[in-house]
């Protein structure tokens, strides 16, 4: 399946514009690491009790660059080691 067909299928499935998809990193060029541990519950401050990311950060995660994700992963590691 060509990359264009994959993007088109993704756009239809998730309702994203072609411009939004073009701006996001693709799985073919940039793997997306994630601190998610499968305990997806937000506390009163809208922070996930599992991975410690904010609801906004979880929403934006796939559109961040690999460097941005790595910086956040390092910050989350520091938070975890402080507790």
MODELLER restraints for C-alpha pairs under 7 A, 6 or more apart:
rsr = mdl.restraints
at = mdl.atoms
rsr.add(forms.Gaussian(group=physical.xy_distance, feature=features.Distance(at['CA:11:A'], at['CA:17:A']), mean=6.24, stdev=0.5))
rsr.add(forms.Gaussian(group=physical.xy_distance, feature=features.Distance(at['CA:11:A'], at['CA:18:A']), mean=6.68, stdev=0.5))
rsr.add(forms.Gaussian(group=physical.xy_distance, feature=features.Distance(at['CA:24:A'], at['CA:63:A']), mean=4.83, stdev=0.5))
rsr.add(forms.Gaussian(group=physical.xy_distance, feature=features.Distance(at['CA:25:A'], at['CA:63:A']), mean=6.52, stdev=0.5))
rsr.add(forms.Gaussian(group=physical.xy_distance, feature=features.Distance(at['CA:25:A'], at['CA:65:A']), mean=6.87, stdev=0.5))
rsr.add(forms.Gaussian(group=physical.xy_distance, feature=features.Distance(at['CA:30:A'], at['CA:66:A']), mean=6.92, stdev=0.5))
rsr.add(forms.Gaussian(group=physical.xy_distance, feature=features.Distance(at['CA:32:A'], at['CA:62:A']), mean=6.88, stdev=0.5))
rsr.add(forms.Gaussian(group=physical.xy_distance, feature=features.Distance(at['CA:35:A'], at['CA:51:A']), mean=5.68, stdev=0.5))
rsr.add(forms.Gaussian(group=physical.xy_distance, feature=features.Distance(at['CA:35:A'], at['CA:73:A']), mean=6.77, stdev=0.5))
rsr.add(forms.Gaussian(group=physical.xy_distance, feature=features.Distance(at['CA:36:A'], at['CA:50:A']), mean=6.96, stdev=0.5))
rsr.add(forms.Gaussian(group=physical.xy_distance, feature=features.Distance(at['CA:36:A'], at['CA:51:A']), mean=5.28, stdev=0.5))
rsr.add(forms.Gaussian(group=physical.xy_distance, feature=features.Distance(at['CA:37:A'], at['CA:50:A']), mean=6.09, stdev=0.5))
rsr.add(forms.Gaussian(group=physical.xy_distance, feature=features.Distance(at['CA:37:A'], at['CA:51:A']), mean=6.28, stdev=0.5))
rsr.add(forms.Gaussian(group=physical.xy_distance, feature=features.Distance(at['CA:38:A'], at['CA:50:A']), mean=6.97, stdev=0.5))
rsr.add(forms.Gaussian(group=physical.xy_distance, feature=features.Distance(at['CA:39:A'], at['CA:49:A']), mean=6.97, stdev=0.5))
rsr.add(forms.Gaussian(group=physical.xy_distance, feature=features.Distance(at['CA:39:A'], at['CA:50:A']), mean=4.69, stdev=0.5))
rsr.add(forms.Gaussian(group=physical.xy_distance, feature=features.Distance(at['CA:40:A'], at['CA:48:A']), mean=6.13, stdev=0.5))
rsr.add(forms.Gaussian(group=physical.xy_distance, feature=features.Distance(at['CA:40:A'], at['CA:50:A']), mean=6.00, stdev=0.5))
rsr.add(forms.Gaussian(group=physical.xy_distance, feature=features.Distance(at['CA:41:A'], at['CA:48:A']), mean=5.35, stdev=0.5))
rsr.add(forms.Gaussian(group=physical.xy_distance, feature=features.Distance(at['CA:41:A'], at['CA:49:A']), mean=5.76, stdev=0.5))
rsr.add(forms.Gaussian(group=physical.xy_distance, feature=features.Distance(at['CA:41:A'], at['CA:50:A']), mean=6.94, stdev=0.5))
rsr.add(forms.Gaussian(group=physical.xy_distance, feature=features.Distance(at['CA:42:A'], at['CA:48:A']), mean=4.31, stdev=0.5))
rsr.add(forms.Gaussian(group=physical.xy_distance, feature=features.Distance(at['CA:42:A'], at['CA:49:A']), mean=5.98, stdev=0.5))
rsr.add(forms.Gaussian(group=physical.xy_distance, feature=features.Distance(at['CA:43:A'], at['CA:49:A']), mean=6.46, stdev=0.5))
rsr.add(forms.Gaussian(group=physical.xy_distance, feature=features.Distance(at['CA:46:A'], at['CA:54:A']), mean=5.83, stdev=0.5))
rsr.add(forms.Gaussian(group=physical.xy_distance, feature=features.Distance(at['CA:46:A'], at['CA:55:A']), mean=5.65, stdev=0.5))
rsr.add(forms.Gaussian(group=physical.xy_distance, feature=features.Distance(at['CA:47:A'], at['CA:53:A']), mean=5.56, stdev=0.5))
rsr.add(forms.Gaussian(group=physical.xy_distance, feature=features.Distance(at['CA:47:A'], at['CA:54:A']), mean=4.35, stdev=0.5))
rsr.add(forms.Gaussian(group=physical.xy_distance, feature=features.Distance(at['CA:47:A'], at['CA:55:A']), mean=6.10, stdev=0.5))
rsr.add(forms.Gaussian(group=physical.xy_distance, feature=features.Distance(at['CA:48:A'], at['CA:54:A']), mean=6.20, stdev=0.5))
